[in-house]
Amino acid sequence: MISRSFLVHFALYKYFSKSSAAFVRSYNMSDRSSGTSLKAERLPTMIVFDLDDCLWTPEMHTLGYPGPTKQVKGKVEGFAEELVIGMKCANGPTVKLFDGARKALIELATDRTYQDIIIAVASSSLEPTYSDSCLSNIEVIPGVTMRSMVQFAQIGRTGKLSSRKTTHFKLLHEESGVPYNEMLFFDDCNWGDHVGDVGNVYGVIGYRTPYGLQLSEFYDGLASYNKAAKDREWAAE
């Protein structure tokens, strides 16, 4: 299997070869609520994102048939060419990433600090095909869709999946082999405390994003995981 880091860096190579004026924005360390460099800290093996109201808006169940089908292009700070920034529904709204979510995903795609982190999604979407359409089309950086960054995805609430995210995490764990205590989970928790539920059942470290993922929340989530990992190491000594 071709790794996510290979696909992302190959896309970046092609992009910069085409446009010397293009650049990827580097975020100042003052943006990080923890105030410390993460390069020497404990990072999760896997980061799991919810989708609706965490990474993007609006929620899939609010969209009419046939859902988001038309690509919407636009400018993203740091890139010269237009990207697919959203997916529009016929006679309806456009699904777009929250600003903080896009910034966090750009960091994951371009900062080598995170190149070995596995990215997954856990969504109890009532319209999984709509979610798939957005994942497959919305670009994070030129030539790199959300789908190409995601290595494991559990979307929906049928079959082995239910409205409880514990069912999603059970399958993510079985498919990836990643221990639960090496995962970090972001979820809006507006329809139930999924972070608390998954944490209580499996010990997954989570962070709530009730207004959509903000960049500061991404850093705070990493800091929470780092603290938990250190505490676990100290307890084992």
Phi and psi restraints in degrees (value plus and minus 20) as a CYANA .aco file:
   2 ILE   PHI     -93.3   -53.3
   2 ILE   PSI     112.4   152.4
   3 SER   PHI     -94.8   -54.8
   3 SER   PSI     137.6   177.6
   4 ARG   PHI     -81.0   -41.0
   4 ARG   PSI     -62.4   -22.4
   5 SER   PHI     -83.0   -43.0
   5 SER   PSI     -56.4   -16.4
   6 PHE   PHI     -84.7   -44.7
   6 PHE   PSI     -67.1   -27.1
   7 LEU   PHI     -81.7   -41.7
   7 LEU   PSI     -63.7   -23.7
   8 VAL   PHI     -85.9   -45.9
   8 VAL   PSI     -67.5   -27.5
   9 HIS   PHI     -91.0   -51.0
   9 HIS   PSI     -49.4    -9.4
  10 PHE   PHI     -86.4   -46.4
  10 PHE   PSI     -61.0   -21.0
  11 ALA   PHI     -84.3   -44.3
  11 ALA   PSI     -60.6   -20.6
  12 LEU   PHI     -83.9   -43.9
  12 LEU   PSI     -60.9   -20.9
  13 TYR   PHI     -79.5   -39.5
  13 TYR   PSI     -66.3   -26.3
  14 LYS   PHI     -83.9   -43.9
  14 LYS   PSI     -59.3   -19.3
  15 TYR   PHI     -86.7   -46.7
  15 TYR   PSI     -68.1   -28.1
  16 PHE   PHI     -89.4   -49.4
  16 PHE   PSI     -47.0    -7.0
  17 SER   PHI     -86.5   -46.5
  17 SER   PSI     -50.9   -10.9
  18 LYS   PHI    -103.2   -63.2
  18 LYS   PSI     -50.9   -10.9
  19 SER   PHI    -162.3  -122.3
  19 SER   PSI      85.6   125.6
  20 SER   PHI     -91.2   -51.2
  20 SER   PSI     -35.6     4.4
  21 ALA   PHI    -101.7   -61.7
  21 ALA   PSI     -34.5     5.5
  22 ALA   PHI     -95.4   -55.4
  22 ALA   PSI     132.0   172.0
  23 PHE   PHI    -175.9  -135.9
  23 PHE   PSI     138.7   178.7
  24 VAL   PHI    -120.7   -80.7
  24 VAL   PSI     109.0   149.0
  25 ARG   PHI     -85.2   -45.2
  25 ARG   PSI     111.9   151.9
  26 SER   PHI    -123.3   -83.3
  26 SER   PSI     110.4   150.4
  27 TYR   PHI    -107.4   -67.4
  27 TYR   PSI     115.2   155.2
  28 ASN   PHI     -86.0   -46.0
  28 ASN   PSI     123.3   163.3
  29 MET   PHI     -82.4   -42.4
  29 MET   PSI     -39.3     0.7
  30 SER   PHI     -88.6   -48.6
  30 SER   PSI     -36.5     3.5
  31 ASP   PHI     -92.0   -52.0
  31 ASP   PSI     -36.7     3.3
  32 ARG   PHI    -110.0   -70.0
  32 ARG   PSI      97.1   137.1
  33 SER   PHI     -78.7   -38.7
  33 SER   PSI     -52.3   -12.3
  34 SER   PHI     -88.9   -48.9
  34 SER   PSI     -43.9    -3.9
  35 GLY   PHI      54.4    94.4
  35 GLY   PSI     -14.5    25.5
  36 THR   PHI    -148.7  -108.7
  36 THR   PSI     134.2   174.2
  37 SER   PHI     -86.5   -46.5
  37 SER   PSI     118.3   158.3
  38 LEU   PHI    -109.2   -69.2
  38 LEU   PSI     -26.0    14.0
  39 LYS   PHI     -84.4   -44.4
  39 LYS   PSI     -48.9    -8.9
  40 ALA   PHI    -123.9   -83.9
  40 ALA   PSI     -10.8    29.2
  41 GLU   PHI    -119.2   -79.2
  41 GLU   PSI     154.6   194.6
  42 ARG   PHI    -101.1   -61.1
  42 ARG   PSI     102.3   142.3
  43 LEU   PHI    -128.1   -88.1
  43 LEU   PSI     128.9   168.9
  44 PRO   PHI     -87.5   -47.5
  44 PRO   PSI     130.7   170.7
  45 THR   PHI     -92.1   -52.1
  45 THR   PSI     -54.5   -14.5
  46 MET   PHI    -155.3  -115.3
  46 MET   PSI     115.6   155.6
  47 ILE   PHI    -129.7   -89.7
  47 ILE   PSI     106.6   146.6
  48 VAL   PHI    -131.9   -91.9
  48 VAL   PSI     106.8   146.8
  49 PHE   PHI    -131.1   -91.1
  49 PHE   PSI     117.7   157.7
  50 ASP   PHI     -92.5   -52.5
  50 ASP   PSI     145.8   185.8
  51 LEU   PHI    -128.8   -88.8
  51 LEU   PSI     -90.7   -50.7
  52 ASP   PHI     -80.3   -40.3
  52 ASP   PSI     108.1   148.1
  53 ASP   PHI      43.7    83.7
  53 ASP   PSI     -12.7    27.3
  54 CYS   PHI    -134.5   -94.5
  54 CYS   PSI     -80.4   -40.4
  55 LEU   PHI    -111.6   -71.6
  55 LEU   PSI     -56.8   -16.8
  56 TRP   PHI    -158.4  -118.4
  56 TRP   PSI     150.0   190.0
  57 THR   PHI    -166.7  -126.7
  57 THR   PSI     127.9   167.9
  58 PRO   PHI    -103.7   -63.7
  58 PRO   PSI     158.9   198.9
  59 GLU   PHI     -92.6   -52.6
  59 GLU   PSI     128.0   168.0
  60 MET   PHI     -83.2   -43.2
  60 MET   PSI     -54.3   -14.3
  61 HIS   PHI     -91.3   -51.3
  61 HIS   PSI     -31.9     8.1
  62 THR   PHI    -107.9   -67.9
  62 THR   PSI     -26.1    13.9
  63 LEU   PHI    -113.1   -73.1
  63 LEU   PSI     119.7   159.7
  64 GLY   PHI    -101.9   -61.9
  64 GLY   PSI     144.3   184.3
  65 TYR   PHI     -85.0   -45.0
  65 TYR   PSI     120.4   160.4
  66 PRO   PHI    -115.1   -75.1
  66 PRO   PSI       2.0    42.0
  67 GLY   PHI      64.0   104.0
  67 GLY   PSI    -184.9  -144.9
  68 PRO   PHI     -96.1   -56.1
  68 PRO   PSI      94.4   134.4
  69 THR   PHI    -146.1  -106.1
  69 THR   PSI     -34.3     5.7
  70 LYS   PHI    -132.9   -92.9
  70 LYS   PSI     106.0   146.0
  71 GLN   PHI     -88.1   -48.1
  71 GLN   PSI     118.4   158.4
  72 VAL   PHI    -137.7   -97.7
  72 VAL   PSI     101.8   141.8
  73 LYS   PHI    -121.1   -81.1
  73 LYS   PSI     132.6   172.6
  74 GLY   PHI    -189.9  -149.9
  74 GLY   PSI     155.9   195.9
  75 LYS   PHI    -105.9   -65.9
  75 LYS   PSI     124.0   164.0
  76 VAL   PHI    -146.1  -106.1
  76 VAL   PSI     112.1   152.1
  77 GLU   PHI     -74.7   -34.7
  77 GLU   PSI     109.7   149.7
  78 GLY   PHI      84.1   124.1
  78 GLY   PSI     -28.9    11.1
  79 PHE   PHI    -149.0  -109.0
  79 PHE   PSI     117.4   157.4
  80 ALA   PHI     -95.6   -55.6
  80 ALA   PSI     -56.8   -16.8
  81 GLU   PHI    -116.7   -76.7
  81 GLU   PSI     140.6   180.6
  82 GLU   PHI     -93.7   -53.7
  82 GLU   PSI     129.0   169.0
  83 LEU   PHI    -136.7   -96.7
  83 LEU   PSI     143.8   183.8
  84 VAL   PHI     -97.4   -57.4
  84 VAL   PSI      85.0   125.0
  85 ILE   PHI    -117.8   -77.8
  85 ILE   PSI     -28.5    11.5
  86 GLY   PHI    -186.9  -146.9
  86 GLY   PSI     152.1   192.1
  87 MET   PHI    -147.6  -107.6
  87 MET   PSI     102.6   142.6
  88 LYS   PHI    -117.3   -77.3
  88 LYS   PSI     121.8   161.8
  89 CYS   PHI    -110.0   -70.0
  89 CYS   PSI     128.9   168.9
  90 ALA   PHI     -81.1   -41.1
  90 ALA   PSI     102.8   142.8
  91 ASN   PHI      34.6    74.6
  91 ASN   PSI      13.4    53.4
  92 GLY   PHI    -167.8  -127.8
  92 GLY   PSI    -187.3  -147.3
  93 PRO   PHI     -95.3   -55.3
  93 PRO   PSI     150.3   190.3
  94 THR   PHI    -127.6   -87.6
  94 THR   PSI     108.9   148.9
  95 VAL   PHI    -101.6   -61.6
  95 VAL   PSI     103.6   143.6
  96 LYS   PHI    -154.1  -114.1
  96 LYS   PSI     134.6   174.6
  97 LEU   PHI     -91.2   -51.2
  97 LEU   PSI     125.7   165.7
  98 PHE   PHI     -84.7   -44.7
  98 PHE   PSI     128.6   168.6
  99 ASP   PHI     -77.6   -37.6
  99 ASP   PSI     -65.2   -25.2
 100 GLY   PHI     -85.7   -45.7
 100 GLY   PSI     -56.0   -16.0
 101 ALA   PHI     -84.7   -44.7
 101 ALA   PSI     -62.3   -22.3
 102 ARG   PHI     -82.9   -42.9
 102 ARG   PSI     -63.3   -23.3
 103 LYS   PHI     -82.7   -42.7
 103 LYS   PSI     -60.7   -20.7
 104 ALA   PHI     -85.2   -45.2
 104 ALA   PSI     -61.9   -21.9
 105 LEU   PHI     -87.6   -47.6
 105 LEU   PSI     -56.4   -16.4
 106 ILE   PHI     -82.1   -42.1
 106 ILE   PSI     -62.0   -22.0
 107 GLU   PHI     -81.8   -41.8
 107 GLU   PSI     -64.0   -24.0
 108 LEU   PHI     -82.8   -42.8
 108 LEU   PSI     -52.1   -12.1
 109 ALA   PHI    -101.1   -61.1
 109 ALA   PSI     -46.3    -6.3
 110 THR   PHI    -138.3   -98.3
 110 THR   PSI     -41.0    -1.0
 111 ASP   PHI    -110.7   -70.7
 111 ASP   PSI      99.3   139.3
 112 ARG   PHI     -83.9   -43.9
 112 ARG   PSI     -35.0     5.0
 113 THR   PHI     -75.7   -35.7
 113 THR   PSI     -53.8   -13.8
 114 TYR   PHI    -124.8   -84.8
 114 TYR   PSI     -10.0    30.0
 115 GLN   PHI     -84.6   -44.6
 115 GLN   PSI     -43.3    -3.3
 116 ASP   PHI    -116.5   -76.5
 116 ASP   PSI     -20.7    19.3
 117 ILE   PHI     -96.0   -56.0
 117 ILE   PSI     113.4   153.4
 118 ILE   PHI    -104.1   -64.1
 118 ILE   PSI     111.9   151.9
 119 ILE   PHI    -126.2   -86.2
 119 ILE   PSI     112.3   152.3
 120 ALA   PHI    -156.9  -116.9
 120 ALA   PSI     143.9   183.9
 121 VAL   PHI    -148.2  -108.2
 121 VAL   PSI     125.5   165.5
 122 ALA   PHI    -154.4  -114.4
 122 ALA   PSI      85.8   125.8
 123 SER   PHI    -152.5  -112.5
 123 SER   PSI     114.3   154.3
 124 SER   PHI    -116.5   -76.5
 124 SER   PSI      15.0    55.0
 125 SER   PHI     -71.3   -31.3
 125 SER   PSI     116.9   156.9
 126 LEU   PHI     -98.9   -58.9
 126 LEU   PSI     -32.2     7.8
 127 GLU   PHI    -151.4  -111.4
 127 GLU   PSI      54.2    94.2
 128 PRO   PHI     -79.6   -39.6
 128 PRO   PSI     -52.1   -12.1
 129 THR   PHI     -87.7   -47.7
 129 THR   PSI     -53.5   -13.5
 130 TYR   PHI     -86.1   -46.1
 130 TYR   PSI     -63.0   -23.0
 131 SER   PHI     -80.8   -40.8
 131 SER   PSI     -63.4   -23.4
 132 ASP   PHI     -81.0   -41.0
 132 ASP   PSI     -59.3   -19.3
 133 SER   PHI     -81.9   -41.9
 133 SER   PSI     -62.5   -22.5
 134 CYS   PHI     -87.7   -47.7
 134 CYS   PSI     -64.1   -24.1
 135 LEU   PHI     -80.7   -40.7
 135 LEU   PSI     -59.1   -19.1
 136 SER   PHI     -97.8   -57.8
 136 SER   PSI     -36.8     3.2
 137 ASN   PHI    -136.1   -96.1
 137 ASN   PSI     -57.0   -17.0
 138 ILE   PHI     -88.9   -48.9
 138 ILE   PSI     108.1   148.1
 139 GLU   PHI    -115.5   -75.5
 139 GLU   PSI     122.8   162.8
 140 VAL   PHI    -110.7   -70.7
 140 VAL   PSI     -68.6   -28.6
 141 ILE   PHI    -151.6  -111.6
 141 ILE   PSI     146.4   186.4
 142 PRO   PHI     -74.4   -34.4
 142 PRO   PSI     103.6   143.6
 143 GLY   PHI      63.2   103.2
 143 GLY   PSI     -20.5    19.5
 144 VAL   PHI    -142.5  -102.5
 144 VAL   PSI      88.0   128.0
 145 THR   PHI    -102.9   -62.9
 145 THR   PSI     146.1   186.1
 146 MET   PHI     -78.6   -38.6
 146 MET   PSI     -61.5   -21.5
 147 ARG   PHI     -78.8   -38.8
 147 ARG   PSI     -59.1   -19.1
 148 SER   PHI     -90.9   -50.9
 148 SER   PSI     -37.5     2.5
 149 MET   PHI    -109.0   -69.0
 149 MET   PSI     -43.2    -3.2
 150 VAL   PHI    -107.9   -67.9
 150 VAL   PSI     103.7   143.7
 151 GLN   PHI    -117.8   -77.8
 151 GLN   PSI     -43.2    -3.2
 152 PHE   PHI    -159.9  -119.9
 152 PHE   PSI     116.9   156.9
 153 ALA   PHI    -161.8  -121.8
 153 ALA   PSI     108.7   148.7
 154 GLN   PHI    -143.9  -103.9
 154 GLN   PSI      88.7   128.7
 155 ILE   PHI    -148.8  -108.8
 155 ILE   PSI     108.5   148.5
 156 GLY   PHI     102.5   142.5
 156 GLY   PSI    -191.6  -151.6
 157 ARG   PHI    -168.9  -128.9
 157 ARG   PSI      16.3    56.3
 158 THR   PHI    -143.6  -103.6
 158 THR   PSI     147.9   187.9
 159 GLY   PHI      45.0    85.0
 159 GLY   PSI    -144.2  -104.2
 160 LYS   PHI     -99.0   -59.0
 160 LYS   PSI     -27.4    12.6
 161 LEU   PHI    -121.3   -81.3
 161 LEU   PSI     125.9   165.9
 162 SER   PHI    -152.1  -112.1
 162 SER   PSI    -190.9  -150.9
 163 SER   PHI     -91.5   -51.5
 163 SER   PSI     -35.5     4.5
 164 ARG   PHI    -105.4   -65.4
 164 ARG   PSI     109.7   149.7
 165 LYS   PHI     -91.4   -51.4
 165 LYS   PSI     -31.1     8.9
 166 THR   PHI     -79.4   -39.4
 166 THR   PSI     -53.2   -13.2
 167 THR   PHI     -88.6   -48.6
 167 THR   PSI     -56.5   -16.5
 168 HIS   PHI     -87.0   -47.0
 168 HIS   PSI     -62.8   -22.8
 169 PHE   PHI     -90.0   -50.0
 169 PHE   PSI     -54.0   -14.0
 170 LYS   PHI     -78.4   -38.4
 170 LYS   PSI     -64.5   -24.5
 171 LEU   PHI     -91.6   -51.6
 171 LEU   PSI     -58.4   -18.4
 172 LEU   PHI     -80.5   -40.5
 172 LEU   PSI     -62.7   -22.7
 173 HIS   PHI     -84.4   -44.4
 173 HIS   PSI     -64.9   -24.9
 174 GLU   PHI     -86.0   -46.0
 174 GLU   PSI     -59.1   -19.1
 175 GLU   PHI     -96.4   -56.4
 175 GLU   PSI     -56.7   -16.7
 176 SER   PHI    -114.5   -74.5
 176 SER   PSI     -47.0    -7.0
 177 GLY   PHI      58.4    98.4
 177 GLY   PSI     -16.2    23.8
 178 VAL   PHI     -97.2   -57.2
 178 VAL   PSI     107.9   147.9
 179 PRO   PHI     -81.3   -41.3
 179 PRO   PSI     127.0   167.0
 180 TYR   PHI     -78.8   -38.8
 180 TYR   PSI     -56.3   -16.3
 181 ASN   PHI     -98.0   -58.0
 181 ASN   PSI     -17.1    22.9
 182 GLU   PHI    -128.9   -88.9
 182 GLU   PSI      -4.4    35.6
 183 MET   PHI    -127.7   -87.7
 183 MET   PSI     130.8   170.8
 184 LEU   PHI    -146.6  -106.6
 184 LEU   PSI     111.7   151.7
 185 PHE   PHI    -142.4  -102.4
 185 PHE   PSI     110.0   150.0
 186 PHE   PHI    -134.3   -94.3
 186 PHE   PSI     109.6   149.6
 187 ASP   PHI    -172.5  -132.5
 187 ASP   PSI     122.7   162.7
 188 ASP   PHI     -90.0   -50.0
 188 ASP   PSI     -50.8   -10.8
 189 CYS   PHI      41.7    81.7
 189 CYS   PSI       4.0    44.0
 190 ASN   PHI     -98.3   -58.3
 190 ASN   PSI     -38.5     1.5
 191 TRP   PHI    -131.1   -91.1
 191 TRP   PSI      -8.3    31.7
 192 GLY   PHI     131.3   171.3
 192 GLY   PSI     132.9   172.9
 193 ASP   PHI    -104.4   -64.4
 193 ASP   PSI      56.5    96.5
 194 HIS   PHI     -84.9   -44.9
 194 HIS   PSI     -56.1   -16.1
 195 VAL   PHI     -81.3   -41.3
 195 VAL   PSI     -66.3   -26.3
 196 GLY   PHI     -85.7   -45.7
 196 GLY   PSI     -60.6   -20.6
 197 ASP   PHI     -83.8   -43.8
 197 ASP   PSI     -70.7   -30.7
 198 VAL   PHI     -86.0   -46.0
 198 VAL   PSI     -55.3   -15.3
 199 GLY   PHI     -86.5   -46.5
 199 GLY   PSI     -63.1   -23.1
 200 ASN   PHI     -87.8   -47.8
 200 ASN   PSI     -58.3   -18.3
 201 VAL   PHI    -100.6   -60.6
 201 VAL   PSI     -63.6   -23.6
 202 TYR   PHI    -137.7   -97.7
 202 TYR   PSI     -29.0    11.0
 203 GLY   PHI      59.2    99.2
 203 GLY   PSI      -0.4    39.6
 204 VAL   PHI     -94.4   -54.4
 204 VAL   PSI     113.3   153.3
 205 ILE   PHI     -96.7   -56.7
 205 ILE   PSI     110.4   150.4
 206 GLY   PHI    -154.3  -114.3
 206 GLY   PSI     145.2   185.2
 207 TYR   PHI    -161.3  -121.3
 207 TYR   PSI     110.2   150.2
 208 ARG   PHI    -105.8   -65.8
 208 ARG   PSI     118.0   158.0
 209 THR   PHI    -149.0  -109.0
 209 THR   PSI      49.3    89.3
 210 PRO   PHI     -84.2   -44.2
 210 PRO   PSI     -39.2     0.8
 211 TYR   PHI    -135.3   -95.3
 211 TYR   PSI       5.3    45.3
 212 GLY   PHI      68.0   108.0
 212 GLY   PSI     125.4   165.4
 213 LEU   PHI     -80.0   -40.0
 213 LEU   PSI     103.1   143.1
 214 GLN   PHI    -119.4   -79.4
 214 GLN   PSI     132.2   172.2
 215 LEU   PHI     -80.2   -40.2
 215 LEU   PSI     -58.7   -18.7
 216 SER   PHI     -82.9   -42.9
 216 SER   PSI     -54.4   -14.4
 217 GLU   PHI     -90.1   -50.1
 217 GLU   PSI     -54.7   -14.7
 218 PHE   PHI     -80.3   -40.3
 218 PHE   PSI     -66.9   -26.9
 219 TYR   PHI     -86.7   -46.7
 219 TYR   PSI     -60.0   -20.0
 220 ASP   PHI     -85.1   -45.1
 220 ASP   PSI     -56.4   -16.4
 221 GLY   PHI     -83.4   -43.4
 221 GLY   PSI     -63.4   -23.4
 222 LEU   PHI     -82.0   -42.0
 222 LEU   PSI     -59.4   -19.4
 223 ALA   PHI     -85.8   -45.8
 223 ALA   PSI     -58.6   -18.6
 224 SER   PHI     -84.2   -44.2
 224 SER   PSI     -61.9   -21.9
 225 TYR   PHI     -84.7   -44.7
 225 TYR   PSI     -63.6   -23.6
 226 ASN   PHI     -78.1   -38.1
 226 ASN   PSI     -64.6   -24.6
 227 LYS   PHI     -84.0   -44.0
 227 LYS   PSI     -64.5   -24.5
 228 ALA   PHI     -83.6   -43.6
 228 ALA   PSI     -59.3   -19.3
 229 ALA   PHI     -86.0   -46.0
 229 ALA   PSI     -61.2   -21.2
 230 LYS   PHI     -85.9   -45.9
 230 LYS   PSI     -62.3   -22.3
 231 ASP   PHI     -81.2   -41.2
 231 ASP   PSI     -59.0   -19.0
 232 ARG   PHI     -85.5   -45.5
 232 ARG   PSI     -59.7   -19.7
 233 GLU   PHI     -85.5   -45.5
 233 GLU   PSI     -62.9   -22.9
 234 TRP   PHI     -85.4   -45.4
 234 TRP   PSI     -57.7   -17.7
 235 ALA   PHI     -87.0   -47.0
 235 ALA   PSI     -47.4    -7.4
 236 ALA   PHI    -103.0   -63.0
 236 ALA   PSI     -33.8     6.2
